[in-house]
C-alpha cells in the first residue's frame, strides 16, 4: 500500500478547510442593508425633551456681561495662588473642645 506524503496531505486539508470557511463567509443572496429612515432621531428627541428652555438657544444677542461684584470676586479668587498641599498639612486642623458636652 502506498502512503501519501505528509506535506501534501496537510496542504490538502488546509485547502479544504480554507474553502469551507470561505463558502461559510459568502452570502449567496446578498442585497444591501437598508438603514431605517429615522435612524438617530431617538437621540435627537431625547436631547430636545431634556432641554429646559429650548427657546434660549434661539437668542441672537446673548448677555455677555457679569455682575460687577461677582466678577471682582471671581477675578480675585482666580489670581490668588493656591496653597501648597504640604503647607496646608503642616498647618494642621484645630478643634475647639472647650464646650464639648456642656449643657446649653
N, C-alpha and C positions, 0 to 999 in steps of 0.2 A: 504494500500500500504506500502510496506516495504522500509525503507530508508537505503542507504548504509552508512557504516562508513566513516567519513570524511578522516581518515588516510589512509584507503585502496584506496579510490578514488584518493588521492594525489599521492600515490605510483604508481598507475596505469598510471596516466597522466605523471608522471615523467619518468616512464619506457618507455612509448610510445615516449615521446619527445627524450629520450636518443637514442632509436633505430632509430628514424628518423634522428637524427643528425649523427649517426654512418654510416648509409647507404648513407647519403649525402657525407661523407668523403671518402667512399670506392670508388676506381676506378676499375670497373669490368674488363675492358680491359687494364690492366696495362702492360707496357713494359718499359724498361729502356730508359731514355732520353739520346740521343747521342749528345755530345757537338761537335761543328764544329771542324774540324781538324786544322784550322788556328786560333783558339781562342787565343787571346793575341798578335797576330802578328801586330795588328794595333798600339799598344803602342810601340812595339819594332821598327817598321818602323818610327813612329813619332820621337822617340829619335834619330834614325840614321839620319833622314833628318834634324834635328835641330842641329846636331853636326857640328861645324865649320870646324875642322880639324880632321877627324876620324883617319887618319894615325898616329897622335901623340900618340894615346893610344897604339900603337904597339911598341913604343920605349922601348927597354930593358935597356937602360942606360940613365935615366933621369938626368937632370942637378940639382945637389943638392947644388949649391953654390949661393951666392948672392954678388952683387957688394959691395965692402968694405965700401964706403961712405954711401950707402943706409943702409947697415947692422948696421953701427955705429949709424946712426940717429934713426933707429928703436929701437935699444937697449937703447939709451938714453931716448927716449920717453916712453919706457916700464918701465924703472927703476925710472923715475921721479914720485913722488907721486901726485895723483890727488888732486886738490884743494877742500877744503870743500865747499859745496854749500852755506852754511851760510856765510862763509868768503867772497865768491865771491859776495854775495848780499850786504855785508857791504861795499865792495869797491865801488859799485855803477857804474853808467855809466856817463861819462863826454862828453859833446858836446862842440865843438869849434864853437861859433857863432859870432866870430869877423867879418867875411866877409860875413855874410848872407845877401843877397840882394844887394851886391855891384856889380856894373857893371865891367865887366872884360875888 
